[in-house]
Structure formats: C-alpha cells, structure tokens
Amino acid sequence: MSGTPSINAADDSTGAKALRQWWLSPPRSGMRRLLAPFEYRHARVFGVTRIVGGVVVAAAGIVCLSYGVYGWAAFFLAVGSLNLACGYWELAIARSASAPT
C-alpha cells in the first residue's frame, strides 16, 4: 500500500484553509478582524441594531430597578451597556471604512 496517501498527509484543500481565506476577505486590519466578514460588510446595520437592542435591554433594567429586583437590573444594565458600546464601535468602523468605488 505504498501508493495510497497517509491519513495524516498534508492536503491543500483542507476546510481550515478555506475558512481562513473566507475570514480574511475582505482584507481588514487590527480590531476589525474580530468581526465576522458578513458583519464587517454590514457594520452600519449591525451597529444600529446593537444600539437599538441595548436601549431596549437597558429599559428592561430600569423597569427591574423600579420593581426592586436589583440582581436582574444589574444583569440587564450590564448587557445593555455592552450592546451600546459594541454598537458604537461598529458605527465607528463603518464611518472609518473607505467608500466603495
């Protein structure tokens, strides 16, 4: 069986290589690589969606505060603030991206 390739032989058509090529398109640098390619291509839509979601979740946290459920309020306010921060970050990325030509 010297003509058959080994199970552990290197193969250029691996799934990992295809995933890596997909993840690197479109080319981007720095912290922008943390975003999935689809999310990077539509950063403005995802940013606005995150901000709207953050406002809704923060409102739920304020409602929980008014009812005196402080554990849930802290959870919702933390999630809301993270959504607002990520939404602002994605909008900043969308603003700094070069215009398509």
Contacts in CASP RR format, 6 or more apart in sequence:
PFRMAT RR
TARGET T0000
AUTHOR 0000-0000-0000
METHOD contacts of the structure
MODEL  1
MSGTPSINAADDSTGAKALRQWWLSPPRSGMRRLLAPFEYRHARVFGVTR
IVGGVVVAAAGIVCLSYGVYGWAAFFLAVGSLNLACGYWELAIARSASAP
T
22 37 0 8 1.000
23 36 0 8 1.000
23 37 0 8 1.000
25 37 0 8 1.000
26 37 0 8 1.000
26 40 0 8 1.000
26 41 0 8 1.000
28 35 0 8 1.000
28 40 0 8 1.000
32 40 0 8 1.000
32 93 0 8 1.000
35 43 0 8 1.000
35 90 0 8 1.000
35 93 0 8 1.000
39 46 0 8 1.000
39 90 0 8 1.000
40 93 0 8 1.000
43 90 0 8 1.000
43 91 0 8 1.000
43 93 0 8 1.000
43 94 0 8 1.000
43 97 0 8 1.000
44 90 0 8 1.000
44 91 0 8 1.000
44 94 0 8 1.000
46 87 0 8 1.000
46 90 0 8 1.000
47 86 0 8 1.000
47 87 0 8 1.000
47 88 0 8 1.000
47 90 0 8 1.000
47 91 0 8 1.000
47 94 0 8 1.000
48 87 0 8 1.000
48 91 0 8 1.000
50 83 0 8 1.000
50 84 0 8 1.000
50 86 0 8 1.000
50 87 0 8 1.000
50 90 0 8 1.000
51 83 0 8 1.000
51 84 0 8 1.000
51 87 0 8 1.000
51 88 0 8 1.000
51 91 0 8 1.000
53 80 0 8 1.000
53 83 0 8 1.000
54 79 0 8 1.000
54 80 0 8 1.000
54 81 0 8 1.000
54 83 0 8 1.000
54 84 0 8 1.000
55 80 0 8 1.000
55 84 0 8 1.000
57 76 0 8 1.000
57 79 0 8 1.000
57 80 0 8 1.000
57 83 0 8 1.000
58 76 0 8 1.000
58 77 0 8 1.000
58 80 0 8 1.000
58 81 0 8 1.000
58 84 0 8 1.000
60 76 0 8 1.000
61 72 0 8 1.000
61 73 0 8 1.000
61 76 0 8 1.000
61 77 0 8 1.000
62 73 0 8 1.000
62 77 0 8 1.000
64 70 0 8 1.000
64 71 0 8 1.000
64 72 0 8 1.000
64 73 0 8 1.000
64 76 0 8 1.000
65 73 0 8 1.000
65 77 0 8 1.000
END
